């Protein structure tokens, strides 16, 4: 890590926020080389390469699974109801977004001009496997695509856990392919069996999955660039420390590189939180591994400046002195200590697929808009063609594009 420790009483884990910088991700050149070769084989050899890789890496042949009604998967009633309730909230937020995206035109003295939203036709949603079913990924990727109007929505996962299948069914998958890893991304991008190539792939995954998405980004649209999960908390001494500590530990659960930052101008708060972490062996380990980091700011202005520079994936504002309108760079803002980031991970409604590694200063998280193309439309009328020709001919002449000028001149 690139920082200098601020010595304060006996506490040495509190860092001056002005001297701390995010550690850059390690080079994935070896991974990229491996995945590039894998994708090349899939492009050249097709289904046979996908089948061979699935057997080699995961020990099973790719399988199309016909989805049933969510009730047919015999989940615990409480879990099934929770999935349905979460899906309803995610759909409600996605519908709210879709309703705001309205085709629009205006008329001026040259004609009618405007834009319209057109859904991407075929999308693929990757749902990671692992030890536990990532139910929320199925909901967060497929529901916005359905609300956007995507006609084909292929769910792809190495897991056939009943909860994932139920969630994919409820979210509106039109097909489910049991297939994992980078080979799954390649199969969706190039086509597999009866599946035509998709035009967009979304969803998280390991470094091989992420590398495949990045390498194919000139062929297909992808969602946000995925990095380790991040949480930044801005807080004052009145915050509920037990809640804040739980939030930081929750974020660290995602993976060993996940990181939670607590930034405050209150030494009292930071010292107290540090002491609480040190008194719990599991939490102290997170502090020692720098998955939880405590940062001291001089004042509110420094807190705001740090947040905007860091551009976190998740930003929890637990300091009533801070005007949220001054916070400009984040994936998703959680206002007030009631707003646990874990709610956003599962069921509050807004999407949990968010930009990481500082890319929130220039990009957005997954939304209904991600699955839509914005298309411009123009209809020039009789009077307009003459007026526009007068403008355009002069510019075309200056650019020495003869036929551009001629195509306008014949209409003048």
C-alpha positions in Angstrom: 0.0 0.0 0.0 1.1 3.5 -0.7 0.6 5.4 2.5 2.3 6.8 5.6 1.0 5.9 9.1 -0.3 8.7 11.3 0.9 8.1 14.8 -1.9 8.9 17.2 -1.8 7.8 20.8 -1.2 4.0 20.7 -3.3 3.5 17.5 -1.2 3.0 14.4 -3.9 1.7 12.0 -5.4 5.2 11.4 -4.2 6.8 8.3 -4.1 10.3 7.0 -6.6 10.3 4.1 -4.5 12.9 2.2 -1.6 10.4 2.1 -3.6 7.2 1.2 -4.0 6.0 -2.3 -5.9 3.0 -3.8 -3.7 0.1 -4.6 -3.7 -0.6 -8.3 -4.8 -4.0 -9.5 -2.1 -6.5 -10.4 -1.4 -7.1 -14.0 -3.4 -9.9 -15.5 -1.2 -10.3 -18.6 -0.8 -14.1 -18.0 -4.6 -14.5 -17.6 -5.2 -12.4 -20.7 -2.9 -14.5 -22.8 -4.6 -17.7 -21.6 -8.1 -16.4 -22.2 -7.2 -14.9 -25.6 -6.0 -18.3 -26.7 -9.2 -19.9 -25.3 -11.4 -17.5 -27.1 -9.5 -17.9 -30.3 -10.2 -21.7 -30.2 -13.9 -21.1 -29.6 -14.1 -18.7 -32.5 -12.3 -21.2 -34.8 -13.6 -24.6 -33.5 -17.0 -23.6 -32.2 -19.1 -26.0 -30.1 -16.5 -28.7 -29.9 -14.0 -26.3 -28.2 -16.7 -25.2 -25.7 -17.6 -28.8 -24.9 -14.0 -29.8 -24.4 -13.2 -26.8 -22.2 -16.2 -27.3 -20.0 -15.2 -30.9 -19.4 -11.6 -29.9 -18.8 -12.2 -27.0 -16.4 -15.6 -27.9 -14.7 -16.0 -31.6 -15.3 -19.3 -31.6 -17.1 -20.7 -31.1 -20.5 -22.7 -27.9 -21.3 -26.4 -28.5 -20.8 -29.5 -26.6 -21.7 -31.9 -26.6 -18.7 -35.6 -26.0 -19.3 -36.8 -23.6 -16.6 -39.9 -24.3 -14.6 -42.1 -22.2 -12.5 -40.3 -20.9 -9.4 -42.7 -22.8 -7.2 -41.7 -26.1 -8.8 -38.1 -25.9 -7.4 -39.3 -26.8 -3.9 -37.4 -24.1 -2.1 -38.1 -23.3 1.5 -41.3 -21.1 1.5 -39.6 -18.3 3.3 -36.7 -18.2 0.8 -39.0 -18.4 -2.2 -41.1 -15.5 -0.8 -37.9 -13.5 -0.2 -36.8 -14.0 -3.8 -40.2 -13.0 -5.1 -40.3 -9.9 -2.9 -36.8 -8.9 -3.9 -37.6 -9.4 -7.6 -40.7 -7.2 -7.2 -38.6 -4.4 -5.7 -35.9 -4.7 -8.4 -38.6 -4.8 -11.1 -40.3 -1.7 -9.6 -37.1 0.3 -9.7 -36.3 -0.9 -13.3 -39.9 0.0 -14.4 -39.4 3.4 -12.8 -36.3 3.9 -14.9 -37.9 2.6 -18.1 -40.9 5.0 -17.7 -38.5 7.9 -17.6 -36.9 7.0 -20.9 -39.3 8.5 -23.4 -38.9 8.8 -27.1 -39.0 12.5 -27.9 -38.9 14.8 -31.0 -38.9 18.5 -31.7 -39.8 20.6 -34.7 -37.9 23.6 -36.0 -37.7 25.5 -39.2 -35.8 22.7 -41.0 -37.8 19.7 -40.0 -38.5 17.2 -37.2 -35.6 15.8 -35.1 -35.5 13.5 -32.1 -34.4 10.2 -30.6 -35.8 6.9 -29.6 -34.8 4.0 -27.3 -34.4 0.6 -28.9 -33.7 -2.5 -26.9 -30.7 -4.7 -27.6 -32.2 -7.9 -29.1 -30.1 -10.7 -27.5 -28.3 -10.5 -24.2 -26.5 -13.0 -22.0 -26.3 -12.9 -18.2 -23.5 -14.7 -16.5 -24.3 -16.0 -13.0 -21.2 -17.3 -11.2 -21.2 -20.7 -9.4 -19.1 -21.3 -6.4 -20.0 -22.5 -2.9 -23.3 -20.5 -2.7 -26.0 -19.7 -5.2 -25.8 -16.1 -6.3 -29.5 -15.5 -6.5 -29.2 -11.8 -6.5 -27.1 -11.8 -9.7 -29.8 -13.6 -11.6 -32.4 -11.0 -10.5 -30.2 -7.9 -11.0 -29.0 -8.9 -14.5 -32.2 -10.4 -16.1 -34.9 -8.2 -14.7 -33.6 -4.9 -16.2 -33.0 -6.6 -19.5 -36.6 -7.8 -19.6 -38.0 -4.4 -18.7 -35.8 -2.8 -21.4 -37.5 -5.1 -23.9 -34.6 -7.5 -24.8 -36.3 -10.4 -26.7 -33.7 -13.1 -25.9 -32.2 -13.3 -22.4 -29.9 -16.2 -21.9 -28.8 -17.1 -18.4 -25.4 -18.9 -18.3 -24.0 -20.4 -15.1 -21.9 -23.4 -14.0 -24.4 -23.9 -11.2 -27.8 -25.5 -11.5 -28.7 -24.8 -7.9 -32.5 -24.8 -7.5 -32.5 -21.2 -6.1 -30.6 -19.9 -9.1 -32.9 -21.7 -11.5 -35.9 -20.3 -9.6 -34.5 -16.8 -9.7 -33.6 -17.0 -13.4 -37.1 -18.2 -14.1 -38.7 -15.5 -12.1 -36.5 -12.8 -13.6 -37.5 -13.8 -17.1 -34.6 -15.8 -18.6 -35.7 -17.2 -22.0 -33.0 -19.9 -21.8 -30.6 -21.4 -19.3 -27.3 -22.9 -20.2 -25.3 -24.7 -17.6 -21.8 -23.6 -18.6 -19.2 -21.7 -16.7 -15.9 -19.7 -16.9 -14.4 -17.8 -19.8 -15.7 -20.5 -22.2 -19.2 -19.4 -21.2 -18.5 -15.9 -22.2 -17.0 -17.1 -25.5 -20.0 -19.3 -26.2 -22.4 -16.4 -25.7 -20.4 -14.1 -27.8 -19.8 -16.5 -30.7 -22.9 -18.6 -30.4 -23.3 -22.2 -29.2 -25.6 -25.0 -30.3 -28.9 -23.4 -31.2 -28.0 -20.1 -29.5 -27.2 -17.2 -31.8 -24.4 -14.9 -30.7 -25.6 -12.4 -28.1 -25.0 -8.7 -28.5 -24.3 -8.0 -24.8 -23.0 -9.9 -21.8 -23.5 -8.8 -18.3 -22.7 -10.2 -14.8 -19.7 -10.7 -12.5 -17.2 -13.5 -12.5 -13.6 -14.5 -11.6 -10.6 -13.0 -13.3 -10.9 -15.4 -16.3 -14.5 -14.4 -16.9 -13.7 -10.7 -16.5 -10.7 -11.0 -18.9 -13.0 -12.7 -21.5 -15.5 -9.9 -21.3 -12.8 -7.3 -21.7 -11.2 -9.1 -24.6 -14.5 -9.4 -26.4 -15.6 -5.9 -25.7 -15.0 -4.9 -29.3 -17.3 -7.7 -30.4 -20.1 -7.5 -27.8 -21.3 -4.8 -25.4 -20.4 -5.5 -21.7 -21.4 -4.0 -18.5 -19.1 -2.3 -16.0 -15.4 -3.2 -15.7 -15.4 -5.5 -12.7 -12.8 -5.2 -9.9 -12.8 -6.0 -6.2 -15.8 -4.7 -4.3 -15.5 -1.4 -2.5 -17.3 0.5 0.3 -16.5 4.0 1.5 -18.3 5.3 4.6 -18.3 9.0 5.5 -19.3 9.3 9.2 -19.2 11.5 12.3 -19.0 10.5 16.0 -22.8 10.1 16.3 -22.9 7.1 13.9 -23.9 3.7 15.2 -20.5 2.0 15.3 -21.9 -1.5 15.5 -23.8 -1.0 12.2 -20.8 0.6 10.5 -18.5 -2.2 11.5 -21.0 -4.8 10.3 -21.2 -2.9 7.0 -17.4 -2.9 6.5 -17.2 -6.6 7.4 -20.0 -7.5 5.0 -18.3 -5.8 2.1 -15.1 -7.7 2.9 -17.0 -11.0 2.6 -17.1 -10.6 -1.2 -13.5 -11.6 -1.8 -10.0 -11.3 -0.3 -9.4 -8.1 -2.3 -12.6 -6.4 -1.3 -12.0 -3.2 0.7 -14.0 -1.0 3.1 -12.9 2.5 4.0 -14.2 4.5 7.0 -13.4 8.3 6.6 -14.1 10.7 9.4 -12.7 13.9 10.9 -13.5 12.5 14.3 -10.5 10.9 16.1 -12.9 9.8 18.8 -14.9 7.7 16.3 -11.9 6.2 14.5 -10.1 5.3 17.8 -13.3 3.6 19.1 -13.9 1.7 15.9 -10.2 0.6 15.8 -10.5 -0.7 19.4 -13.6 -2.6 18.6 -12.0 -4.2 15.6 -8.9 -5.1 17.6 -11.0 -6.9 20.2 -12.5 -9.3 17.7 -10.1 -11.8 16.1 -12.1 -12.1 12.9 -12.4 -8.3 12.5 -8.8 -7.6 13.5 -7.7 -9.9 10.7 -9.6 -7.8 8.2 -7.9 -4.7 9.6 -4.5 -6.4 9.5 -5.1 -7.5 5.9 -6.1 -4.0 5.0 -9.6 -5.0 3.9 -10.8 -2.5 6.5 -9.0 0.8 6.5 -9.6 3.8 8.8 -8.8 7.2 7.4 -8.6 10.5 9.3 -9.6 13.7 7.5 -9.0 17.2 8.8 -12.5 18.4 8.2 -15.7 17.9 6.2 -14.2 19.5 3.1 -11.4 16.9 3.1 -13.9 14.1 3.5 -15.9 15.2 0.5 -12.8 15.8 -1.6 -11.4 12.3 -0.8 -14.8 10.7 -1.6 -15.0 12.4 -5.0 -11.4 11.5 -5.8 -11.7 7.9 -4.7 -15.0 7.4 -6.6 -16.2 4.4 -4.7 -18.5 1.6 -5.9 -20.6 1.9 -2.8 -20.8 5.2 -0.8 -22.5 5.2 2.6 -23.2 8.8 3.9 -23.6 8.5 7.6 -22.7 12.2 8.4 -25.6 14.6 8.5 -23.2 17.6 8.1 -22.4 16.5 4.6 -24.6 17.8 1.8 -25.1 14.8 -0.5 -25.3 17.1 -3.6 -21.5 17.7 -3.1 -20.8 14.0 -3.6 -20.3 13.6 -7.3 -18.5 10.3 -8.0 -19.9 7.0 -6.8 -21.6 3.9 -8.2 -24.5 4.0 -5.7 -25.1 6.4 -2.8 -26.7 5.1 0.4 -28.0 8.0 2.4 -28.2 7.7 6.2 -27.0 4.9 8.5 -30.4 3.0 8.0 -29.3 2.4 4.4 -27.2 -0.7 4.7 -25.3 -1.5 1.5 -26.4 -5.1 1.9 -30.0 -3.9 1.2 -28.7 -2.7 -2.2 -26.9 -6.0 -2.8 -30.2 -7.9 -2.5 -33.5 -6.2 -2.3 -33.9 -2.5 -2.0 -34.4 -2.1 -5.8 -31.5 -0.2 -7.5 -29.0 -2.4 -9.3 -26.0 -3.8 -7.5 -23.8 -4.1 -10.6 -21.6 -1.0 -10.2 -18.3 0.5 -11.4 -15.2 -0.2 -9.3 -11.6 0.9 -9.1 -12.4 4.6 -9.5 -14.3 4.2 -12.8 -17.4 5.6 -11.1 -15.9 9.0 -12.0 -16.8 8.4 -15.6 -19.2 5.4 -15.8 -22.5 4.1 -14.5 -23.8 0.9 -13.0 -26.1 -1.5 -14.7 -29.6 -0.2 -15.4 -32.4 -0.5 -17.9 -30.6 2.1 -20.0 -27.7 -0.3 -20.3 -29.8 -2.6 -22.4 -31.1 0.2 -24.7 -29.7 1.9 -27.8 -30.4 5.6 -28.2 -31.1 6.2 -31.8 -31.4 9.6 -33.5 -34.2 10.3 -36.1 -34.4 13.2 -38.5 -36.9 14.2 -41.2 -36.0 17.4 -43.1 -38.8 19.2 -44.9 -38.9 21.1 -48.2 -37.9 24.5 -46.7 -35.3 22.8 -44.4 -33.4 21.1 -47.2 -32.6 24.5 -48.8 -31.5 26.1 -45.5 -29.4 23.1 -44.5 -27.8 22.9 -48.0 -26.7 26.5 -47.7 -24.9 25.7 -44.4 -23.5 22.3 -45.3 -22.2 23.1 -48.8 -19.8 25.7 -47.4 -18.4 23.3 -44.8 -18.1 20.4 -47.3 -16.3 22.7 -49.6 -13.8 23.7 -46.9 -13.3 20.0 -46.1 -12.8 19.4 -49.8 -15.4 16.6 -49.9 -16.8 17.1 -53.3 -19.7 14.6 -53.3 -20.8 15.7 -49.9 -21.2 19.1 -51.3 -22.9 17.8 -54.4 -25.4 15.7 -52.5 -26.6 18.9 -50.8 -26.3 21.1 -53.8 -28.7 19.0 -55.9 -31.3 19.6 -53.2 -30.9 23.3 -52.8 
